[in-house]
């Protein structure tokens, strides 16, 4: 079985706490937006509230994905359960797409039906929602970047989508209120525009999730850091190949290390262990390293 370094519990705990913060706000905002949307006669705000109920579901999915991905390797999953995090990100992306399409369809139906303009107090609620959601986006994305979690960053963009949706609703309702008779549908046009934003973000996040599931290579900077760390190990002449893939919050590395071809096997074996130790104790979040030793070609 492949030996996998346990994921630092602090990274896992931080991810869970972050998701729980977002989940709590999603529940509160969903209730507020739906109630105010109904009382204030604003379909854009009501649609935003419905989308926020899906945020609750997505937060639960992300939380489950992070928890499952933190499980250690076993006989049936020798590389761990990290892909659960990618699957969670894919699920959230599909929820975003579904919500966007649903809101678009309903917006078109509302545009075709005459109705009253929204109430002024809906604007106050939208300003509050925009501030909270944008703050949550920055918070979740920052944590997602620090622990290298795709599902957290996807969830962060879900909050950013909410902020953009609410901003579109604010513009639409403002036009409907100030424009007076004949501008009542501006609210619904705003909801339609917001649905486009949601669909666009859903496609982007789905693309990232699929890439991660398909073992898409991390950014070149990460590979370069791995090569640099390995090259600095005493006895290493050069790095011939370096392949990196991401699973959950961790990286898996296959690296071909060139050493003096005249040295004994046990010496080369010791260097291979030094390379592995150097990489796994680095701050790159590497779970396992497979080192292949090759004789250097006129390098030593």
C-alpha positions as CSV (number, residue, x, y, z in Angstrom):
1,X,0.0,0.0,0.0
2,X,1.2,3.5,-0.8
3,X,2.3,5.4,2.3
4,X,0.5,8.6,2.7
5,X,1.5,11.4,5.1
6,X,-1.5,12.3,7.3
7,X,-3.0,15.7,6.3
8,X,-2.3,18.3,8.9
9,X,-5.4,18.5,11.1
10,X,-5.2,22.2,11.3
11,X,-5.8,22.6,7.5
12,X,-8.8,20.2,7.8
13,X,-10.2,22.0,10.8
14,X,-9.8,25.4,9.2
15,X,-11.6,24.2,6.1
16,X,-14.5,22.8,8.1
17,X,-14.9,26.0,10.3
18,X,-14.9,28.1,7.2
19,X,-17.7,26.1,5.5
20,X,-19.7,26.2,8.7
21,X,-19.5,30.0,8.8
22,X,-20.7,30.2,5.3
23,X,-23.5,27.7,6.0
24,X,-24.8,29.8,8.9
25,X,-25.0,32.9,6.9
26,X,-26.6,31.1,4.0
27,X,-29.5,29.9,6.2
28,X,-30.0,33.4,7.6
29,X,-29.9,35.2,4.3
30,X,-32.1,32.7,2.5
31,X,-34.9,33.2,5.0
32,X,-34.5,37.0,4.8
33,X,-34.4,37.2,1.0
34,X,-37.4,34.9,0.5
35,X,-39.6,36.7,3.0
36,X,-38.7,40.2,1.9
37,X,-39.0,39.2,-1.8
38,X,-42.5,38.0,-1.2
39,X,-43.6,41.0,0.9
40,X,-41.8,43.5,-1.3
41,X,-43.1,42.0,-4.6
42,X,-39.6,41.5,-6.0
43,X,-39.0,38.3,-8.1
44,X,-35.3,39.2,-8.4
45,X,-34.9,39.1,-4.6
46,X,-37.1,36.0,-4.3
47,X,-35.0,34.3,-7.0
48,X,-31.9,35.3,-5.1
49,X,-33.4,33.8,-1.9
50,X,-34.2,30.5,-3.7
51,X,-30.7,30.4,-5.0
52,X,-29.5,30.9,-1.4
53,X,-31.4,27.8,-0.3
54,X,-29.3,25.9,-2.9
55,X,-26.2,27.5,-1.2
56,X,-27.2,25.7,1.9
57,X,-27.1,22.4,0.0
58,X,-23.8,23.2,-1.6
59,X,-22.2,24.1,1.7
60,X,-23.3,20.7,3.1
61,X,-21.8,19.0,0.0
62,X,-18.5,20.9,0.4
63,X,-18.4,20.0,4.1
64,X,-19.0,16.4,3.3
65,X,-16.3,16.4,0.6
66,X,-13.7,17.9,2.9
67,X,-14.5,15.4,5.6
68,X,-14.4,12.4,3.3
69,X,-11.2,13.6,1.6
70,X,-9.5,13.8,5.0
71,X,-10.0,10.0,5.6
72,X,-6.7,8.1,5.5
73,X,-5.7,5.6,2.7
74,X,-7.1,2.1,3.0
75,X,-6.8,-1.2,1.1
76,X,-9.4,-0.1,-1.5
77,X,-8.2,3.5,-1.7
78,X,-4.4,3.3,-1.6
79,X,-4.1,7.0,-2.7
80,X,-6.5,8.2,-0.1
81,X,-10.0,9.8,-0.6
82,X,-8.9,13.2,-1.9
83,X,-11.0,13.0,-5.0
84,X,-14.1,13.4,-2.9
85,X,-13.1,17.1,-2.6
86,X,-13.1,17.4,-6.4
87,X,-16.4,15.7,-6.7
88,X,-17.9,18.1,-4.1
89,X,-16.6,21.0,-6.2
90,X,-18.2,19.4,-9.3
91,X,-21.5,19.0,-7.5
92,X,-21.6,22.6,-6.4
93,X,-20.8,23.7,-9.9
94,X,-23.7,21.7,-11.3
95,X,-26.0,23.2,-8.6
96,X,-24.9,26.6,-9.8
97,X,-25.7,25.8,-13.4
98,X,-29.1,24.3,-12.5
99,X,-30.0,27.4,-10.4
100,X,-28.9,29.7,-13.1
101,X,-31.0,28.0,-15.8
102,X,-34.0,27.8,-13.5
103,X,-33.9,31.4,-12.6
104,X,-33.5,32.3,-16.3
105,X,-36.6,30.4,-17.3
106,X,-38.6,31.9,-14.5
107,X,-37.4,35.4,-15.3
108,X,-38.6,35.1,-18.8
109,X,-42.0,33.9,-17.7
110,X,-42.2,36.9,-15.2
111,X,-41.2,39.3,-17.9
112,X,-44.2,38.2,-19.9
113,X,-46.6,38.7,-17.0
114,X,-47.6,42.3,-15.9
115,X,-47.1,43.0,-12.1
116,X,-46.5,45.8,-9.6
117,X,-43.1,47.4,-9.0
118,X,-41.1,46.1,-6.0
119,X,-41.2,47.9,-2.7
120,X,-38.4,50.3,-1.7
121,X,-37.4,48.4,1.4
122,X,-36.1,45.6,-0.7
123,X,-33.2,47.8,-1.7
124,X,-32.1,48.1,1.9
125,X,-32.0,44.3,2.2
126,X,-30.1,43.9,-1.0
127,X,-27.3,46.3,0.2
128,X,-26.9,44.2,3.3
129,X,-26.8,41.0,1.3
130,X,-24.2,42.4,-1.1
131,X,-21.9,43.4,1.7
132,X,-22.2,40.1,3.6
133,X,-21.8,37.9,0.5
134,X,-18.8,39.8,-0.8
135,X,-17.2,39.5,2.6
136,X,-17.9,35.7,2.7
137,X,-16.4,35.4,-0.8
138,X,-13.1,37.0,0.2
139,X,-13.0,35.0,3.4
140,X,-13.7,31.6,1.9
141,X,-11.4,32.2,-1.2
142,X,-8.6,33.3,1.1
143,X,-8.9,30.1,3.2
144,X,-9.3,28.0,0.0
145,X,-6.1,29.5,-1.4
146,X,-4.2,28.9,1.9
147,X,-5.2,25.2,2.2
148,X,-5.3,24.7,-1.6
149,X,-9.0,23.5,-1.6
150,X,-10.9,23.6,-4.9
151,X,-14.2,23.0,-3.2
152,X,-13.7,25.9,-0.8
153,X,-12.7,28.2,-3.7
154,X,-15.8,27.0,-5.7
155,X,-18.0,27.7,-2.7
156,X,-16.4,31.1,-2.4
157,X,-17.4,31.8,-6.0
158,X,-20.9,30.7,-5.1
159,X,-21.0,33.6,-2.6
160,X,-19.6,36.0,-5.2
161,X,-22.4,34.9,-7.5
162,X,-24.9,35.8,-4.8
163,X,-23.3,39.2,-4.4
164,X,-23.5,39.8,-8.2
165,X,-27.0,38.5,-8.3
166,X,-28.0,40.8,-5.5
167,X,-26.2,43.7,-7.2
168,X,-28.2,43.1,-10.5
169,X,-31.4,42.9,-8.5
170,X,-30.6,46.2,-6.8
171,X,-30.1,47.9,-10.2
172,X,-33.3,46.3,-11.6
173,X,-35.4,47.3,-8.6
174,X,-34.0,50.8,-8.5
175,X,-35.0,51.3,-12.2
176,X,-38.4,49.8,-11.5
177,X,-39.0,52.1,-8.6
178,X,-37.6,55.3,-10.0
179,X,-38.9,54.7,-13.6
180,X,-42.5,54.3,-12.5
181,X,-45.2,52.9,-14.7
182,X,-43.8,50.8,-17.6
183,X,-40.6,49.9,-15.8
184,X,-42.0,47.2,-13.5
185,X,-40.3,44.5,-15.5
186,X,-36.8,45.9,-14.8
187,X,-36.7,43.7,-11.7
188,X,-37.2,40.6,-13.8
189,X,-34.7,41.7,-16.4
190,X,-32.2,42.0,-13.6
191,X,-33.0,38.5,-12.4
192,X,-32.4,37.3,-16.0
193,X,-29.0,39.1,-16.1
194,X,-28.1,37.6,-12.8
195,X,-28.9,34.1,-14.1
196,X,-26.3,34.6,-16.8
197,X,-23.7,35.5,-14.2
198,X,-24.5,32.4,-12.2
199,X,-24.3,30.1,-15.3
200,X,-21.0,31.6,-16.4
201,X,-19.4,31.1,-12.9
202,X,-20.9,27.5,-12.8
203,X,-19.2,26.7,-16.1
204,X,-15.8,28.0,-14.9
205,X,-15.9,26.2,-11.6
206,X,-17.1,22.9,-13.3
207,X,-14.1,23.2,-15.7
208,X,-11.7,23.4,-12.8
209,X,-13.3,20.5,-11.0
210,X,-13.2,18.3,-14.1
211,X,-9.5,19.2,-14.6
212,X,-8.7,18.2,-11.1
213,X,-10.5,14.8,-11.4
214,X,-8.6,14.2,-14.7
215,X,-5.3,14.8,-12.8
216,X,-4.6,18.0,-14.6
217,X,-1.1,19.2,-13.8
218,X,-0.8,22.0,-11.2
219,X,0.6,25.4,-12.1
220,X,4.2,25.4,-13.4
221,X,5.4,27.3,-10.3
222,X,4.5,24.3,-8.1
223,X,6.5,21.9,-10.3
224,X,9.5,24.3,-10.3
225,X,9.5,24.5,-6.5
226,X,9.5,20.7,-6.3
227,X,12.4,20.5,-8.7
228,X,14.3,23.2,-6.8
229,X,13.8,21.4,-3.4
230,X,14.9,18.0,-4.9
231,X,17.9,19.5,-6.6
232,X,19.2,21.0,-3.4
233,X,19.5,17.5,-1.8
234,X,23.2,16.5,-1.5
235,X,24.1,13.9,-4.1
236,X,21.4,15.0,-6.6
237,X,22.9,15.9,-10.0
238,X,19.7,16.9,-11.8
239,X,16.0,16.2,-12.2
240,X,15.1,14.5,-15.4
241,X,11.3,14.2,-15.0
242,X,8.8,15.5,-12.5
243,X,5.1,14.7,-12.7
244,X,2.6,16.2,-10.2
245,X,-1.1,15.6,-9.6
246,X,-3.5,16.9,-7.0
247,X,-5.9,14.9,-4.9
248,X,-8.0,16.8,-2.4
249,X,-5.7,19.1,-0.4
250,X,-2.6,17.0,-1.2
251,X,-0.1,16.6,-4.0
252,X,1.3,13.3,-5.3
253,X,4.8,13.5,-7.0
254,X,6.6,11.1,-9.4
255,X,10.2,12.3,-9.8
256,X,13.2,11.0,-11.7
257,X,16.4,12.0,-10.0
258,X,19.9,11.7,-11.6
259,X,22.8,10.7,-9.4
260,X,26.4,9.7,-9.9
261,X,26.2,6.4,-11.9
262,X,29.3,5.1,-10.2
263,X,27.9,5.2,-6.7
264,X,26.6,2.0,-4.9
265,X,23.0,1.1,-4.8
266,X,22.6,1.7,-1.1
267,X,24.0,5.2,-1.5
268,X,21.6,6.0,-4.4
269,X,18.8,4.6,-2.3
270,X,19.7,6.9,0.6
271,X,19.6,9.9,-1.7
272,X,16.1,8.9,-2.9
273,X,14.9,8.8,0.7
274,X,16.5,12.2,1.3
275,X,14.7,13.6,-1.7
276,X,11.4,12.2,-0.6
277,X,11.8,13.5,3.0
278,X,12.7,17.0,1.8
279,X,9.6,17.2,-0.4
280,X,7.2,15.7,2.1
281,X,8.4,18.0,4.9
282,X,8.1,21.1,2.7
283,X,5.1,23.5,2.8
284,X,3.7,22.3,-0.5
285,X,1.3,19.8,1.0
286,X,2.8,16.7,-0.6
287,X,1.3,13.4,0.5
288,X,3.6,11.0,-1.2
289,X,6.6,10.9,-3.5
290,X,7.8,8.2,-5.8
291,X,11.5,8.6,-6.6
292,X,13.1,6.9,-9.6
293,X,17.0,7.0,-9.6
294,X,18.9,7.3,-12.9
295,X,22.6,7.6,-13.6
296,X,23.7,11.2,-14.4
297,X,25.0,11.8,-17.9
298,X,28.3,13.7,-17.5
299,X,26.8,15.8,-14.7
300,X,29.1,14.7,-11.8
